[in-house]
Amino acid sequence: MQHTGRVMPFQIRGRSFTAIVLELTGAADGEFYAALDEKLKQAPHFFMNAPFVLDLDKATGIARSGDMMGLVRELRSRKLSVIGVQNGTFEQNTAALSAGLAPLQGGREVRVEGENAEVDEAFEEEISGSEEAAAVLVTEPVRSGQRIFADRGDLVVVSSVSSGAELIAQGNIHVYGSLRGRALAGVNGDARARIFCQSLEAELIAIAGLYKTSDDLGPDFERKRVQAYLEDDVLRVELLK
């Protein structure tokens, strides 16, 4: 590779980001929007402006650009930031491109090819390195408005988490203080992930996309030492002795 001494005006790096997958099981009709609105009412702040990917594997009637544009318009009017689609047909992917969405390879590894082998190898090395498990340790209180993301493993907070804060982890979440705000574990789909806390006062907890709000949790677990985990595709919460 030839170096001229000039600083490049940009860099290309591999990064993994968490997106919420919205799986359509039929047509985007009135029944779909009514069910979606009901779900959004249960956790209005949880979904707001979060990146969404549409899974079209079971979707029907969304093969034309006008259909896709209408769907995207309706979703964005609900403050859902749709960024792409997955598992679409050729026609659906073409319609998605017309609507400004990116067809994505859901969960598949894609080799980065290019003319410069040295650049490609460095790019692939950085991507593979990001897959190594690494826990994130937070020793200070997590304030309202803060978002802490452990994208390669567990997230451990040895203090308290304020209302309006958000914890996100690919692995488990441990909070050795009061857990207020929101806690999302196993965000890459790891159903084995768990959430542990000394005092449960959360607005929302979620594991691998399944969640409970403070209303769902009820008074039995309020300000108690608990763990949350998935069992038979159900998010369960139990007291820790």
Backbone as CSV, one residue per row, in Angstrom:
resi,resn,N_x,N_y,N_z,CA_x,CA_y,CA_z,C_x,C_y,C_z
1,MET,0.841,-1.192,0.000,0.000,0.000,0.000,0.881,1.248,0.000
2,GLN,0.578,2.190,-0.828,1.384,3.400,-0.954,0.891,4.435,0.042
3,HIS,1.816,5.014,0.836,1.475,6.033,1.817,2.021,7.376,1.341
4,THR,1.194,8.367,1.249,1.610,9.683,0.769,1.841,10.658,1.906
5,GLY,1.545,10.242,3.160,1.698,11.159,4.277,0.465,12.019,4.513
6,ARG,-0.469,11.969,3.587,-1.695,12.766,3.739,-2.688,12.011,4.601
7,VAL,-3.335,12.706,5.534,-4.339,12.090,6.401,-5.614,11.884,5.605
8,MET,-6.113,10.639,5.591,-7.349,10.341,4.876,-8.531,11.065,5.523
9,PRO,-9.456,11.593,4.722,-10.591,12.339,5.278,-11.663,11.435,5.881
10,PHE,-11.520,10.124,5.764,-12.488,9.206,6.378,-11.823,7.863,6.638
11,GLN,-12.475,7.049,7.470,-12.026,5.700,7.733,-13.219,4.760,7.611
12,ILE,-12.975,3.532,7.162,-14.016,2.514,7.063,-13.750,1.473,8.130
13,ARG,-14.715,1.284,9.022,-14.554,0.354,10.125,-15.776,-0.542,10.241
14,GLY,-15.565,-1.758,10.717,-16.678,-2.666,10.974,-17.261,-2.415,12.349
15,ARG,-18.560,-2.308,12.439,-19.237,-2.122,13.709,-20.520,-2.932,13.725
16,SER,-20.898,-3.438,14.891,-22.184,-4.124,15.021,-23.136,-3.237,15.811
17,PHE,-24.369,-3.131,15.333,-25.380,-2.325,15.992,-26.615,-3.174,16.234
18,THR,-27.357,-2.827,17.245,-28.562,-3.559,17.583,-29.773,-2.915,16.930
19,ALA,-30.575,-3.724,16.264,-31.817,-3.250,15.655,-32.957,-4.148,16.104
20,ILE,-34.142,-3.599,16.147,-35.340,-4.366,16.479,-35.928,-4.904,15.181
21,VAL,-36.225,-6.195,15.158,-36.792,-6.821,13.967,-38.306,-6.892,14.120
22,LEU,-39.007,-6.317,13.154,-40.468,-6.365,13.113,-40.866,-7.373,12.050
23,GLU,-41.364,-8.530,12.477,-41.719,-9.604,11.556,-43.192,-9.497,11.174
24,LEU,-43.452,-9.274,9.898,-44.825,-9.225,9.402,-45.287,-10.644,9.091
25,THR,-46.442,-11.030,9.603,-46.957,-12.384,9.370,-48.120,-12.386,8.390
26,GLY,-48.296,-11.297,7.681,-49.377,-11.202,6.702,-49.294,-9.863,5.997
27,ALA,-50.445,-9.286,5.714,-50.499,-8.010,5.011,-50.411,-6.851,6.000
28,ALA,-49.891,-5.715,5.520,-49.855,-4.493,6.328,-51.199,-3.788,6.176
29,ASP,-52.230,-4.357,6.821,-53.586,-3.833,6.684,-54.031,-3.174,7.982
30,GLY,-55.321,-2.874,8.078,-55.844,-2.213,9.259,-55.641,-3.013,10.523
31,GLU,-55.780,-4.328,10.436,-55.582,-5.184,11.606,-54.132,-5.130,12.089
32,PHE,-53.198,-5.089,11.137,-51.778,-5.000,11.482,-51.478,-3.705,12.224
33,TYR,-51.973,-2.571,11.703,-51.684,-1.285,12.329,-52.371,-1.161,13.681
34,ALA,-53.561,-1.740,13.832,-54.248,-1.690,15.119,-53.471,-2.470,16.176
35,ALA,-52.971,-3.661,15.796,-52.178,-4.461,16.733,-50.865,-3.769,17.070
36,LEU,-50.259,-3.131,16.065,-49.001,-2.424,16.289,-49.211,-1.246,17.235
37,ASP,-50.273,-0.486,17.029,-50.554,0.664,17.891,-50.781,0.222,19.332
38,GLU,-51.448,-0.916,19.506,-51.688,-1.422,20.857,-50.378,-1.796,21.534
39,LYS,-49.478,-2.414,20.774,-48.171,-2.774,21.317,-47.350,-1.535,21.676
40,LEU,-47.405,-0.523,20.844,-46.646,0.703,21.101,-47.158,1.434,22.335
41,LYS,-48.452,1.322,22.615,-49.012,1.963,23.804,-48.452,1.345,25.082
42,GLN,-48.090,0.076,25.033,-47.591,-0.606,26.219,-46.211,-0.109,26.627
43,ALA,-45.407,0.299,25.656,-44.053,0.799,25.947,-43.710,1.895,24.947
44,PRO,-44.347,3.071,25.071,-44.191,4.108,24.054,-42.772,4.625,23.880
45,HIS,-41.990,4.681,24.966,-40.645,5.241,24.866,-39.619,4.198,24.453
46,PHE,-39.947,2.933,24.635,-38.991,1.874,24.331,-38.694,1.799,22.839
47,PHE,-39.712,1.959,21.997,-39.548,1.799,20.554,-39.243,3.105,19.821
48,MET,-39.435,4.230,20.496,-39.313,5.519,19.814,-37.898,5.730,19.273
49,ASN,-37.813,5.932,17.959,-36.558,6.230,17.257,-35.528,5.102,17.327
50,ALA,-35.950,3.916,17.732,-35.046,2.758,17.687,-34.946,2.258,16.252
51,PRO,-33.775,1.775,15.810,-33.644,1.269,14.434,-34.433,-0.021,14.248
52,PHE,-35.243,-0.072,13.196,-36.088,-1.225,12.913,-35.700,-1.855,11.585
53,VAL,-35.728,-3.193,11.549,-35.569,-3.957,10.320,-36.843,-4.771,10.115
54,LEU,-37.404,-4.726,8.907,-38.628,-5.442,8.595,-38.287,-6.829,8.071
55,ASP,-38.790,-7.860,8.736,-38.615,-9.232,8.259,-39.803,-9.568,7.365
56,LEU,-39.545,-9.794,6.078,-40.608,-9.975,5.080,-40.833,-11.440,4.713
57,ASP,-40.268,-12.357,5.476,-40.350,-13.768,5.115,-41.801,-14.254,5.004
58,LYS,-42.692,-13.766,5.883,-44.087,-14.186,5.885,-45.034,-13.072,5.446
59,ALA,-44.484,-11.967,4.981,-45.311,-10.829,4.602,-45.992,-11.072,3.255
60,THR,-47.167,-10.496,3.092,-47.896,-10.594,1.823,-48.324,-9.195,1.385
61,GLY,-48.466,-9.039,0.065,-48.988,-7.781,-0.473,-48.054,-6.603,-0.381
62,ILE,-46.734,-6.854,-0.286,-45.774,-5.739,-0.208,-44.711,-5.966,-1.270
63,ALA,-45.135,-6.045,-2.518,-44.201,-6.315,-3.607,-43.994,-5.109,-4.509
64,ARG,-44.836,-4.096,-4.381,-44.701,-2.907,-5.224,-44.101,-1.763,-4.418
65,SER,-43.437,-0.857,-5.130,-42.786,0.256,-4.437,-43.787,1.108,-3.680
66,GLY,-44.983,1.274,-4.237,-46.007,2.069,-3.551,-46.439,1.431,-2.246
67,ASP,-46.543,0.079,-2.242,-46.904,-0.628,-1.015,-45.841,-0.425,0.058
68,MET,-44.584,-0.553,-0.338,-43.494,-0.415,0.615,-43.387,1.016,1.123
69,MET,-43.533,1.978,0.236,-43.460,3.378,0.660,-44.570,3.711,1.635
70,GLY,-45.764,3.157,1.387,-46.875,3.399,2.296,-46.613,2.792,3.660
71,LEU,-46.051,1.581,3.694,-45.726,0.931,4.959,-44.683,1.726,5.726
72,VAL,-43.635,2.143,5.037,-42.573,2.917,5.692,-43.118,4.245,6.212
73,ARG,-43.962,4.880,5.429,-44.559,6.153,5.853,-45.381,5.974,7.126
74,GLU,-46.172,4.907,7.191,-46.999,4.654,8.374,-46.134,4.361,9.601
75,LEU,-45.072,3.585,9.411,-44.214,3.246,10.540,-43.454,4.468,11.051
76,ARG,-42.952,5.267,10.136,-42.197,6.448,10.569,-43.100,7.501,11.186
77,SER,-44.372,7.518,10.807,-45.307,8.440,11.462,-45.520,8.054,12.920
78,ARG,-45.192,6.797,13.250,-45.262,6.324,14.630,-43.906,6.416,15.320
79,LYS,-42.988,7.173,14.728,-41.644,7.420,15.260,-40.809,6.135,15.332
80,LEU,-41.042,5.216,14.374,-40.223,4.025,14.245,-39.234,4.258,13.102
81,SER,-37.971,4.150,13.398,-36.925,4.443,12.411,-36.589,3.179,11.622
82,VAL,-37.267,2.978,10.511,-37.055,1.793,9.674,-35.811,2.014,8.821
83,ILE,-34.868,1.071,8.887,-33.603,1.249,8.157,-33.388,0.186,7.080
84,GLY,-34.092,-0.956,7.164,-33.838,-2.001,6.179,-34.847,-3.125,6.250
85,VAL,-34.652,-4.112,5.364,-35.510,-5.297,5.325,-34.627,-6.528,5.264
86,GLN,-35.196,-7.674,5.641,-34.494,-8.938,5.499,-35.479,-10.010,5.059
87,ASN,-34.934,-11.068,4.459,-35.728,-12.212,3.998,-36.795,-11.823,2.976
88,GLY,-36.510,-10.827,2.167,-37.462,-10.394,1.144,-37.228,-11.093,-0.183
89,THR,-38.263,-11.112,-1.015,-38.115,-11.615,-2.380,-37.408,-10.562,-3.224
90,PHE,-37.086,-10.915,-4.458,-36.453,-9.944,-5.351,-37.340,-8.719,-5.514
91,GLU,-38.653,-8.944,-5.705,-39.584,-7.826,-5.881,-39.661,-6.974,-4.616
92,GLN,-39.699,-7.624,-3.441,-39.771,-6.873,-2.186,-38.496,-6.083,-1.933
93,ASN,-37.350,-6.666,-2.237,-36.090,-5.948,-2.058,-36.001,-4.754,-3.005
94,THR,-36.501,-4.921,-4.220,-36.520,-3.809,-5.172,-37.425,-2.688,-4.668
95,ALA,-38.582,-3.074,-4.121,-39.494,-2.075,-3.554,-38.871,-1.392,-2.347
96,ALA,-38.129,-2.151,-1.552,-37.468,-1.574,-0.380,-36.431,-0.533,-0.789
97,LEU,-35.668,-0.839,-1.829,-34.681,0.127,-2.318,-35.359,1.408,-2.787
98,SER,-36.515,1.265,-3.427,-37.260,2.439,-3.886,-37.738,3.287,-2.712
99,ALA,-37.966,2.625,-1.571,-38.426,3.336,-0.380,-37.273,3.815,0.495
100,GLY,-36.048,3.633,0.027,-34.888,4.099,0.773,-34.411,3.153,1.848
101,LEU,-34.812,1.870,1.764,-34.389,0.881,2.751,-33.315,-0.024,2.156
102,ALA,-32.494,-0.585,3.030,-31.407,-1.463,2.584,-31.806,-2.916,2.776
103,PRO,-31.747,-3.747,1.731,-31.927,-5.195,1.912,-30.730,-5.758,2.674
104,LEU,-30.993,-6.433,3.794,-29.928,-6.909,4.667,-29.852,-8.430,4.652
105,GLN,-28.658,-8.940,4.882,-28.451,-10.376,5.030,-28.601,-10.702,6.504
106,GLY,-29.750,-11.174,6.919,-30.020,-11.418,8.323,-29.176,-12.529,8.908
107,GLY,-28.206,-12.161,9.754,-27.422,-13.140,10.479,-26.361,-13.865,9.669
108,ARG,-26.166,-13.504,8.413,-25.159,-14.189,7.605,-23.871,-13.385,7.576
109,GLU,-22.743,-14.110,7.524,-21.459,-13.443,7.406,-21.192,-13.137,5.938
110,VAL,-20.786,-11.910,5.673,-20.511,-11.488,4.299,-19.059,-11.053,4.207
111,ARG,-18.284,-11.724,3.362,-16.882,-11.363,3.172,-16.790,-10.064,2.396
112,VAL,-15.935,-9.167,2.895,-15.727,-7.888,2.233,-14.662,-8.063,1.168
113,GLU,-15.032,-7.914,-0.078,-14.090,-8.057,-1.186,-13.682,-6.681,-1.704
114,GLY,-12.492,-6.635,-2.300,-12.044,-5.365,-2.853,-10.773,-5.535,-3.639
115,GLU,-10.316,-4.484,-4.241,-9.116,-4.546,-5.061,-7.849,-4.544,-4.212
116,ASN,-7.962,-3.982,-3.000,-6.780,-3.865,-2.159,-6.841,-4.909,-1.060
117,ALA,-6.061,-5.999,-1.202,-6.140,-7.112,-0.258,-5.735,-6.685,1.143
118,GLU,-4.777,-5.765,1.260,-4.300,-5.342,2.574,-5.407,-4.635,3.341
119,VAL,-6.172,-3.795,2.657,-7.293,-3.111,3.294,-8.352,-4.117,3.706
120,ASP,-8.655,-5.105,2.841,-9.665,-6.120,3.129,-9.299,-6.927,4.370
121,GLU,-8.020,-7.328,4.487,-7.606,-8.137,5.622,-7.731,-7.357,6.921
122,ALA,-7.352,-6.094,6.914,-7.470,-5.267,8.111,-8.933,-5.079,8.504
123,PHE,-9.800,-4.913,7.495,-11.226,-4.738,7.744,-11.814,-5.994,8.379
124,GLU,-11.456,-7.167,7.824,-11.979,-8.421,8.351,-11.445,-8.698,9.752
125,GLU,-10.198,-8.328,10.006,-9.609,-8.551,11.324,-10.346,-7.740,12.373
126,GLU,-10.726,-6.516,12.051,-11.431,-5.677,13.010,-12.824,-6.206,13.283
127,ILE,-13.496,-6.725,12.242,-14.828,-7.280,12.426,-14.759,-8.530,13.301
128,SER,-13.839,-9.449,13.003,-13.751,-10.686,13.780,-13.340,-10.400,15.213
129,GLY,-12.514,-9.385,15.424,-12.095,-9.034,16.776,-13.240,-8.539,17.623
130,SER,-14.251,-7.928,16.993,-15.373,-7.387,17.745,-16.268,-8.472,18.293
131,GLU,-16.073,-9.753,17.832,-16.921,-10.839,18.292,-16.439,-11.440,19.610
132,GLU,-15.228,-11.101,20.070,-14.713,-11.667,21.296,-15.497,-11.127,22.487
133,ALA,-15.865,-12.037,23.400,-16.646,-11.637,24.567,-15.823,-10.720,25.464
134,ALA,-16.424,-9.662,25.935,-15.755,-8.732,26.833,-16.809,-8.043,27.681
135,ALA,-16.685,-8.175,29.006,-17.647,-7.550,29.908,-17.339,-6.062,30.048
136,VAL,-18.379,-5.288,30.245,-18.250,-3.852,30.495,-18.573,-3.607,31.969
137,LEU,-17.661,-2.960,32.686,-17.832,-2.671,34.102,-18.075,-1.180,34.289
138,VAL,-19.172,-0.837,34.949,-19.518,0.560,35.224,-19.524,0.745,36.733
139,THR,-18.673,1.627,37.225,-18.547,1.823,38.672,-19.268,3.061,39.183
140,GLU,-19.696,3.933,38.282,-20.402,5.154,38.672,-21.906,4.971,38.481
141,PRO,-22.737,5.736,39.189,-24.183,5.674,38.950,-24.507,6.022,37.498
142,VAL,-25.479,5.332,36.927,-25.906,5.608,35.561,-27.050,6.603,35.630
143,ARG,-26.824,7.792,35.079,-27.770,8.891,35.214,-28.874,8.824,34.166
144,SER,-29.945,9.552,34.422,-31.057,9.639,33.481,-30.569,10.176,32.142
145,GLY,-30.981,9.533,31.056,-30.561,9.941,29.720,-29.327,9.224,29.218
146,GLN,-28.591,8.559,30.111,-27.412,7.803,29.684,-27.827,6.461,29.089
147,ARG,-27.066,5.998,28.096,-27.258,4.675,27.498,-25.914,3.960,27.513
148,ILE,-25.848,2.823,28.208,-24.628,2.024,28.299,-24.832,0.761,27.477
149,PHE,-23.903,0.478,26.559,-24.054,-0.648,25.641,-22.836,-1.555,25.735
150,ALA,-23.050,-2.798,26.162,-22.004,-3.820,26.152,-22.234,-4.698,24.931
151,ASP,-21.531,-4.421,23.841,-21.827,-5.077,22.574,-21.091,-6.386,22.376
152,ARG,-20.283,-6.827,23.372,-19.533,-8.071,23.202,-19.638,-9.001,24.403
153,GLY,-20.537,-8.732,25.350,-20.627,-9.595,26.521,-21.547,-9.026,27.572
154,ASP,-21.196,-9.267,28.849,-22.034,-8.852,29.964,-21.825,-7.380,30.297
155,LEU,-22.824,-6.818,30.960,-22.754,-5.453,31.481,-22.932,-5.525,32.991
156,VAL,-21.950,-4.991,33.729,-21.971,-5.031,35.190,-21.962,-3.603,35.717
157,VAL,-22.982,-3.264,36.500,-23.077,-1.940,37.110,-23.026,-2.130,38.619
158,VAL,-22.014,-1.576,39.272,-21.848,-1.775,40.711,-22.514,-0.667,41.509
159,SER,-23.227,0.203,40.844,-23.968,1.267,41.499,-25.424,1.182,41.049
160,SER,-26.158,2.278,41.167,-27.576,2.289,40.818,-27.797,2.879,39.432
161,VAL,-28.967,2.588,38.876,-29.361,3.064,37.557,-30.594,3.940,37.711
162,SER,-30.523,5.156,37.208,-31.603,6.124,37.397,-32.732,5.909,36.401
163,SER,-33.887,6.423,36.732,-35.017,6.415,35.811,-34.651,7.202,34.556
164,GLY,-35.004,6.678,33.387,-34.667,7.335,32.130,-33.349,6.895,31.552
165,ALA,-32.581,6.059,32.280,-31.328,5.507,31.762,-31.630,4.188,31.050
166,GLU,-30.650,3.706,30.270,-30.855,2.485,29.499,-29.586,1.647,29.511
167,LEU,-29.741,0.364,29.882,-28.656,-0.599,29.839,-28.939,-1.599,28.720
168,ILE,-27.946,-1.839,27.868,-28.097,-2.767,26.748,-26.878,-3.677,26.734
169,ALA,-27.118,-4.987,26.612,-25.994,-5.923,26.616,-26.270,-7.093,25.700
170,GLN,-25.211,-7.547,25.048,-25.320,-8.769,24.258,-25.472,-9.970,25.181
171,GLY,-24.878,-9.894,26.373,-24.959,-10.976,27.346,-25.879,-10.641,28.502
172,ASN,-25.408,-10.965,29.723,-26.195,-10.720,30.935,-26.038,-9.281,31.411
173,ILE,-26.966,-8.863,32.272,-26.887,-7.561,32.934,-26.929,-7.797,34.440
174,HIS,-25.941,-7.243,35.152,-25.874,-7.328,36.613,-25.899,-5.902,37.167
175,VAL,-26.814,-5.632,38.080,-26.889,-4.313,38.711,-26.843,-4.519,40.224
176,TYR,-25.770,-4.031,40.863,-25.595,-4.205,42.299,-26.116,-2.993,43.060
177,GLY,-27.218,-2.461,42.600,-27.904,-1.339,43.226,-29.336,-1.344,42.720
178,SER,-29.992,-0.199,42.775,-31.363,-0.097,42.282,-31.369,-0.027,40.762
179,LEU,-32.218,-0.845,40.157,-32.369,-0.835,38.700,-33.651,-0.105,38.349
180,ARG,-33.490,1.142,37.951,-34.612,1.898,37.403,-34.380,1.965,35.885
181,GLY,-35.089,2.789,35.180,-34.838,2.904,33.743,-35.180,1.619,33.011
182,ARG,-34.365,1.299,31.971,-34.625,0.136,31.116,-33.376,-0.742,31.038
183,ALA,-33.602,-2.045,31.013,-32.502,-3.007,30.913,-32.839,-4.034,29.849
184,LEU,-31.977,-4.148,28.819,-32.202,-5.053,27.696,-30.996,-5.982,27.573
185,ALA,-31.186,-7.256,27.894,-30.114,-8.242,27.825,-30.328,-9.162,26.620
186,GLY,-29.241,-9.807,26.186,-29.349,-10.742,25.064,-29.885,-10.105,23.801
187,VAL,-29.447,-8.872,23.509,-30.055,-8.115,22.412,-29.740,-8.689,21.036
188,ASN,-28.732,-9.548,20.944,-28.441,-10.204,19.665,-29.164,-11.536,19.537
189,GLY,-30.163,-11.745,20.398,-30.981,-12.944,20.308,-30.567,-14.073,21.229
190,ASP,-29.678,-13.805,22.192,-29.229,-14.843,23.117,-30.299,-15.088,24.178
191,ALA,-31.053,-16.165,24.019,-32.138,-16.482,24.956,-31.617,-16.989,26.294
192,ARG,-30.306,-17.234,26.407,-29.728,-17.698,27.670,-29.381,-16.535,28.590
193,ALA,-29.433,-15.321,28.096,-29.050,-14.153,28.887,-30.013,-13.950,30.058
194,ARG,-29.501,-13.321,31.113,-30.316,-13.056,32.295,-30.064,-11.633,32.788
195,ILE,-30.988,-11.163,33.616,-30.855,-9.857,34.262,-30.913,-10.082,35.766
196,PHE,-29.928,-9.557,36.488,-29.877,-9.658,37.944,-29.814,-8.246,38.529
197,CYS,-30.543,-8.014,39.612,-30.448,-6.709,40.266,-30.787,-6.834,41.747
198,GLN,-30.290,-5.876,42.524,-30.521,-5.870,43.964,-31.861,-5.258,44.330
199,SER,-32.367,-4.364,43.495,-33.650,-3.710,43.769,-34.321,-3.385,42.439
200,LEU,-35.394,-4.101,42.137,-36.065,-3.934,40.844,-37.078,-2.795,40.911
201,GLU,-36.781,-1.733,40.155,-37.689,-0.598,40.045,-37.750,-0.143,38.580
202,ALA,-37.549,-1.095,37.666,-37.337,-0.770,36.257,-38.623,-0.346,35.556
203,GLU,-38.436,0.523,34.564,-39.535,0.887,33.672,-39.807,-0.239,32.688
204,LEU,-38.730,-0.950,32.309,-38.851,-2.035,31.338,-37.629,-2.925,31.445
205,ILE,-37.856,-4.251,31.355,-36.767,-5.204,31.225,-37.055,-6.066,29.999
206,ALA,-35.993,-6.505,29.312,-36.175,-7.309,28.109,-35.011,-8.271,27.952
207,ILE,-35.317,-9.469,27.431,-34.294,-10.459,27.110,-34.609,-11.019,25.732
208,ALA,-33.655,-10.888,24.831,-33.786,-11.415,23.461,-35.088,-10.947,22.804
209,GLY,-35.468,-9.705,23.065,-36.631,-9.110,22.406,-37.950,-9.279,23.136
210,LEU,-38.016,-10.149,24.139,-39.235,-10.305,24.941,-39.125,-9.396,26.158
211,TYR,-40.168,-8.651,26.448,-40.047,-7.633,27.479,-41.258,-7.582,28.402
212,LYS,-41.043,-6.953,29.553,-42.107,-6.636,30.498,-41.928,-5.194,30.936
213,THR,-43.035,-4.467,31.047,-42.991,-3.105,31.559,-43.241,-3.129,33.063
214,SER,-43.127,-1.967,33.690,-43.352,-1.891,35.138,-44.762,-2.342,35.498
215,ASP,-45.730,-2.073,34.615,-47.100,-2.525,34.874,-47.198,-4.044,34.843
216,ASP,-46.444,-4.681,33.924,-46.467,-6.144,33.829,-45.797,-6.796,35.036
217,LEU,-44.785,-6.142,35.588,-44.023,-6.736,36.686,-44.832,-6.780,37.973
218,GLY,-45.652,-5.758,38.213,-46.513,-5.760,39.387,-45.757,-5.461,40.676
219,PRO,-46.484,-5.415,41.801,-45.879,-5.034,43.084,-45.086,-6.142,43.782
220,ASP,-45.259,-7.389,43.364,-44.612,-8.498,44.071,-43.095,-8.442,44.005
221,PHE,-42.559,-7.844,42.948,-41.110,-7.815,42.768,-40.518,-6.419,42.980
222,GLU,-41.354,-5.459,43.317,-40.887,-4.080,43.451,-39.900,-3.949,44.606
223,ARG,-38.733,-3.361,44.300,-37.657,-3.125,45.266,-37.132,-4.431,45.882
224,LYS,-37.216,-5.514,45.119,-36.738,-6.806,45.596,-35.516,-7.252,44.775
225,ARG,-34.733,-8.172,45.370,-33.615,-8.790,44.654,-34.176,-9.859,43.735
226,VAL,-33.948,-9.713,42.442,-34.578,-10.624,41.486,-33.598,-11.010,40.374
227,GLN,-33.998,-12.048,39.655,-33.383,-12.367,38.373,-34.490,-12.550,37.356
228,ALA,-34.195,-12.207,36.118,-35.134,-12.380,35.012,-34.475,-13.271,33.969
229,TYR,-35.264,-14.179,33.387,-34.730,-15.117,32.408,-35.864,-15.594,31.502
230,LEU,-35.500,-16.258,30.406,-36.489,-16.802,29.483,-36.670,-18.292,29.740
231,GLU,-37.924,-18.708,29.699,-38.265,-20.121,29.815,-39.472,-20.392,28.936
232,ASP,-39.306,-21.262,27.956,-40.384,-21.586,27.019,-40.928,-20.327,26.337
233,ASP,-40.003,-19.457,25.903,-40.357,-18.213,25.203,-41.218,-17.291,26.053
234,VAL,-41.077,-17.379,27.363,-41.783,-16.491,28.295,-40.742,-15.827,29.186
235,LEU,-40.849,-14.515,29.354,-39.939,-13.787,30.243,-40.429,-13.942,31.679
236,ARG,-39.617,-14.598,32.481,-40.002,-14.878,33.860,-39.120,-14.088,34.829
237,VAL,-39.694,-13.712,35.962,-38.991,-12.988,37.002,-39.185,-13.744,38.312
238,GLU,-38.088,-13.925,39.055,-38.208,-14.611,40.350,-37.306,-13.935,41.372
239,LEU,-37.697,-14.091,42.642,-36.949,-13.503,43.720,-35.656,-14.281,43.951
240,LEU,-34.596,-13.555,44.317,-33.336,-14.174,44.687,-33.269,-14.274,46.219
241,LYS,-32.887,-15.413,46.699,-32.817,-15.621,48.151,-31.471,-15.150,48.679
